[in-house]
Structure formats: C-alpha cells, structure tokens
Amino acid sequence: MIALVLGLLLIEGVLVLFSETSRVNARQTALFRLQDKGRIALGLIADDLRLAGRLPCGSRIRPLVFADALADHIVGTPAAANVPQGWPAATPYPLDRGIFISGNRCIGNACTPALASAQGLPPAGLAEGDRIPGTDMLTVRHLQGSGWAARADDPGSLCKDNKSVGPITIRKLPGDSLPAGFDASHVALLANCSNGEILAVAPHADTLQPIQGNFGAAACMAIDAQTRVFDLDAQLQTSVYYLAMKARAGVRDRGTAVLMRRMNGVTSEVVEGVERLDFRYSLVDSVGTAHWLTAAEVDHATASDGAQLQCGMSDGTVTRPCAWSDIDAVDISMLINTVEDLPADSSAHAFDYRYSVDGDQARPPQATMPVTGLPTGRMLRREFHSVVALGNLGA
C-alpha cells in the first residue's frame, strides 16, 4: 500500500511537471510566432512607406500635369490628383505630392476622410470579409521599376518648334523589361532629376506621340542620362493597408483579424492576428513646431487641440494650411494576438496586455476587446511599434 501511494504521488508529480512544461512550451512558441508576425507586418508597411513618392534620382520635383482627368489614371482616384480649385484654364498645374500618402482615421464604422467607393474596400463589421471597426487605414503610392530611358530625335532635348515636347522614343538598354506598348488610354510620366511632366500620349511601337489636352501642350524638356519615361497607369503602385475578418476553422468558430494589403485593386493577406492598427503622422508647421497627428487632423489641418495648422511653401515666402504633402514620418502601432487559444492559466494576469494607444497601463481582456468588439479568447497579445521617416516626400 505504501509503495502504491508513493507511486501514485510520483506519477502525479510527473503529470504536473509535464503539464506545466507543455504550458510553458506553448506560451514560448506562441510568443515566437507573435514576434515573427510583428516583424513581417511592420517590415512590409515600412518598406512601402520608405518608397512613398519615389521619383527618378530620388528627387522631390513636382511634375507638371498636362493630362486631363489625372485622378482617373490612379487606382483609388485620389482627390489630390485633381486640378487645384480656381486654377487658370489651359495652364498645367504642379502635382500635389500628397497623392503618395494618405490615411483614414476610423472610429466605430465611420472614417475620416470618408472612404470613397473607388477604393473598393469592404464595409466595417465583424462578419467574414468585413473591415474591422475602429482600425485605421493607410494608402501609399510609389513608382515601380526604373522606367525606360527616353531618347529624342534632336540630341539633348525633347523639343518641337522650341516650345513643346516632340515624339518620345523609348531607348532599349540592356536589362530593360520593355512593355508591349503603352495602352492608348494611359498617361506617361517623363522625368529626370530636375523636371517632370505628366502627359497623354499616343503609342506607336516604341515611340510616344504627345497629345495636347485641356492644360496645354507639354513643354519642351531637356534630356540627360537620368531622363526616364513611365507608364503611370501601370507603374504607379497603390498599396492600401487595413484589417479584415477571416473565418478560421477550429478557432472556436470566432474567426480572426487579418492585416490585408490591397495593391492596385488586388487584395492579399499579410499576417493573421493583427487586431488593432493605428497610425499617426508627423509634420512641422510654419513656425517650426513639430506635431503628431491622426489622419483626421491632417485632413482638417488641425492640431490635437483644434488649432489650425499652417505650413510653409518650399520657397518660404507664403504659408498655407498643412496637408498630406507635409508629412515627414509615420508612427505605426499594431496589436497582434496568437490566434489560437493557449492552455488555461491560473495566474490572474496571465493574459494581460498593453497597447499604448489606449494608455500605458496593462489591462486584462474583457468579454470583448475595446474599440473593435472582437472576442478575446485565451490569447497572448503584444504591441508592435515603429516610426518610419519619409525621405522621398516634400511639398
């Protein structure tokens, strides 16, 4: 009897040790996966942000727009691509570099700026495929590839009658991936380190014939070794980041939140378990004060206290309301969970988490998560955070 009792006690101890070891291993594995998911998600968004506004030579030129209805040639038809209000007729306008970055601050189901149907995003909700309520969105644009070298019949310039751009020939260089030809409905970006023009063209094999629109004929432009031509419709990449619900078999039928990337209208999944997504944007106003703002504040050109923000023009002579083109850095915050439930834990604070957007204190999960209303489950949660400087943007 004594031996039996001792044997039972020994078996119980082994079972307790095995259970505790399994619980610790499950927790460590979950933390490792969390770290990996956070690295992937932050890395992808940061890479897109660093490319935002990229033009030849890394310059901050503002190409002159000669093409009609430019917004119709950009995925999502951004308002920043429209002709400025009150602009004189038959005069090209400088491209608002705010087209390269914008965001949406969402509270509940409503977002500021309001979502346009052209963005093709799902409605807010917790059903399969819905956009997670109360989570922000980010839109980033940049040119893909290096374009194609431009050549003119007149060496050194792309001029016709010394006034307007003449025929543009795509110069074939080793390693170039040449297009089958510009689509007749597309517009071209012709740019070098100092100048840029966006114009409608008629393609003929490897030659592009400029077409005059409502903003006049594209101006005569000198060419150099850095002069490149891009098919703007095809090569301007638009990436939209947001969170959506995804059904997941075996996870208590509750589904999971997923970070999505919609690139030129095609949506793909980045990582599972991202249940909060918040962005803040940095700019410096005309008096040199730095601000961190939400997308709604940038859109309204207001500080967090409601004061109107003025930013300086590049020549420093006048001021104007601050805008997306003034953003110089983006602060990314996301809360990521383990997706699967972990073994029960008797510790009172085993599943506590901290998300700085809600405050600095650690808090236990409730019946549903704050802001989003997502179910909690027995999941670990960790915040991932990064600040990315925007080297290619500028007013």
Long-range contacts (C-beta under 8 A, 24 or more apart in sequence): 22-343, 23-342, 23-343, 23-345, 26-342, 26-343, 27-342, 27-380, 30-338, 30-340, 30-342, 30-380, 31-380, 31-382, 33-338, 34-273, 34-336, 34-337, 34-338, 34-380, 34-382, 35-382, 37-271, 37-272, 37-273, 37-274, 37-336, 38-334, 38-336, 38-382, 38-384, 40-270, 40-271, 41-259, 41-270, 41-271, 41-274, 41-334, 41-336, 41-384, 42-332, 42-334, 42-384, 42-386, 44-261, 44-270, 45-138, 45-241, 45-332, 45-388, 46-332, 46-386, 46-388, 48-140, 48-142, 48-239, 49-101, 49-140, 49-330, 49-388, 49-390, 50-388, 50-389, 50-390, 50-391, 50-392, 51-140, 51-142, 51-392, 52-100, 52-101, 52-140, 52-141, 52-142, 52-390, 52-392, 52-393, 53-97, 53-100, 53-101, 53-141, 53-142, 53-390, 53-392, 53-393, 53-394, 54-142, 54-143, 54-392, 55-143, 55-191, 55-196, 55-392, 56-146, 56-147, 56-191, 56-192, 56-193, 56-196, 56-226, 56-227, 56-228, 57-192, 57-193, 57-226, 58-391, 58-392, 59-193, 59-194, 60-97, 60-392, 60-393, 60-394, 61-191, 61-193, 61-194, 61-195, 61-196, 62-94, 62-95, 62-96, 62-97, 62-196, 63-94, 63-95, 63-189, 63-191, 63-195, 63-196, 63-197, 63-198, 64-92, 64-93, 64-94, 64-95, 64-196, 64-197, 64-198, 64-218, 64-219, 65-92, 65-93, 65-94, 65-95, 65-198, 65-215, 66-92, 66-197, 66-198, 66-199, 66-200, 66-212, 66-213, 66-215, 66-216, 66-217, 66-218, 67-187, 67-198, 67-199, 67-200, 67-213, 67-215, 68-200, 68-213, 68-214, 68-215, 70-95, 70-187, 70-198, 73-186, 73-187, 73-232, 73-233, 74-99, 74-141, 74-232, 74-233, 74-236, 74-238, 75-236, 75-238, 75-264, 75-265, 76-116, 76-118, 76-119, 76-120, 76-139, 76-238, 76-240, 77-116, 77-118, 78-102, 78-139, 80-324, 80-325, 83-215, 89-214, 90-214, 90-215, 90-216, 91-215, 91-216, 92-197, 92-215, 92-216, 92-218, 92-219, 93-215, 95-196, 95-198, 96-323, 96-325, 97-325, 97-393, 97-394, 97-395, 98-323, 98-324, 98-325, 99-141, 100-140, 100-141, 100-142, 100-392, 100-393, 101-138, 101-139, 101-140, 101-141, 101-324, 101-327, 101-330, 101-390, 101-393, 102-138, 102-139, 102-295, 102-324, 103-136, 103-137, 103-138, 103-139, 103-279, 103-281, 103-295, 103-298, 104-136, 104-137, 104-138, 104-139, 104-295, 105-136, 105-294, 105-295, 105-296, 105-297, 106-133, 106-134, 106-135, 106-136, 106-137, 107-134, 108-133, 108-134, 109-133, 111-137, 112-295, 112-296, 112-299, 112-300, 113-295, 113-296, 113-299, 119-240, 120-262, 120-265, 121-240, 121-242, 121-262, 122-244, 125-245, 126-245, 126-255, 126-373, 126-374, 127-245, 128-245, 128-246, 128-247, 128-255, 129-244, 129-245, 129-246, 130-244, 130-245, 131-242, 131-243, 131-244, 132-242, 132-243, 132-244, 132-245, 132-257, 132-275, 132-277, 132-372, 132-374, 133-371, 133-372, 133-373, 134-371, 134-372, 134-373, 135-242, 135-243, 135-276, 135-277, 135-278, 135-371, 135-372, 136-277, 136-278, 136-279, 136-295, 137-240, 137-241, 137-242, 137-277, 138-240, 138-241, 138-242, 138-279, 138-330, 139-238, 139-239, 139-240, 139-241, 140-238, 140-239, 140-241, 141-236, 141-237, 141-238, 141-239, 142-236, 142-237, 142-392, 143-189, 143-230, 143-235, 143-236, 143-237, 144-235, 144-236, 144-237, 145-177, 145-230, 145-235, 146-228, 147-189, 147-191, 147-228, 147-229, 147-230, 147-235, 148-173, 148-176, 148-178, 148-179, 148-228, 148-229, 148-230, 149-173, 149-176, 149-227, 149-228, 149-229, 150-190, 150-223, 150-227, 150-228, 150-229, 151-223, 152-223, 156-222, 156-223, 157-220, 157-221, 157-222, 157-223, 158-190, 158-220, 158-221, 158-222, 158-223, 159-220, 159-221, 160-220, 162-220, 163-217, 163-219, 163-220, 164-210, 164-212, 164-217, 164-218, 164-219, 164-220, 165-190, 165-197, 165-199, 165-210, 165-217, 165-218, 165-219, 165-220, 165-221, 166-210, 167-207, 167-208, 167-209, 167-210, 168-201, 168-207, 168-208, 168-210, 168-229, 169-206, 169-207, 169-208, 170-206, 170-207, 170-208, 170-229, 172-206, 178-206, 179-231, 179-234, 181-205, 181-206, 182-208, 182-231, 183-231, 183-233, 183-234, 185-233, 186-231, 186-232, 186-233, 186-234, 187-232, 187-233, 188-229, 188-230, 188-231, 188-232, 189-229, 189-230, 189-232, 190-218, 190-221, 190-227, 190-228, 190-229, 190-230, 191-227, 191-228, 191-230, 192-222, 192-223, 192-224, 192-226, 192-227, 192-228, 193-224, 193-226, 195-221, 195-222, 197-221, 198-232, 237-263, 237-264, 238-263, 238-264, 239-263, 241-270, 241-277, 242-277, 243-274, 243-275, 243-276, 243-277, 246-272, 248-272, 248-339, 251-339, 251-340, 251-341, 251-377, 252-341, 252-375, 252-377, 254-375, 254-377, 256-339, 257-337, 257-372, 257-374, 259-334, 271-336, 272-339, 273-336, 273-337, 273-338, 273-339, 274-334, 274-335, 274-336, 275-335, 275-336, 275-337, 275-369, 275-372, 275-374, 275-381, 276-333, 276-334, 276-335, 276-355, 276-357, 276-369, 276-371, 276-372, 277-333, 277-334, 278-332, 278-333, 278-334, 278-357, 279-330, 279-331, 279-332, 279-333, 280-330, 280-331, 280-333, 281-327, 281-329, 281-330, 281-331, 282-327, 282-328, 282-329, 282-330, 282-331, 282-387, 283-309, 283-311, 283-322, 283-326, 283-327, 283-328, 284-311, 284-326, 284-328, 285-309, 285-310, 285-311, 285-322, 286-310, 286-311, 286-312, 286-319, 292-331, 298-322, 298-323, 298-324, 298-327, 299-324, 311-395, 313-395, 314-394, 314-395, 323-395, 325-393, 325-394, 325-395, 326-395, 327-390, 327-393, 328-389, 328-390, 328-393, 329-387, 329-388, 329-389, 329-390, 330-387, 330-388, 330-390, 331-385, 331-386, 331-387, 332-384, 332-385, 332-386, 332-387, 332-388, 333-357, 333-383, 333-384, 333-385, 334-383, 334-384, 334-385, 335-381, 335-382, 335-383, 335-384, 336-381, 336-382, 336-383, 336-384, 337-377, 337-379, 337-380, 337-381, 338-379, 338-380, 338-381, 339-379, 340-379, 341-377, 341-378, 341-379, 342-378, 342-379, 342-380, 343-378, 344-378, 345-378, 351-376, 351-378, 351-379, 351-380, 351-381, 353-380, 353-381, 353-382, 353-383, 354-383, 355-381, 355-383, 356-383, 356-385
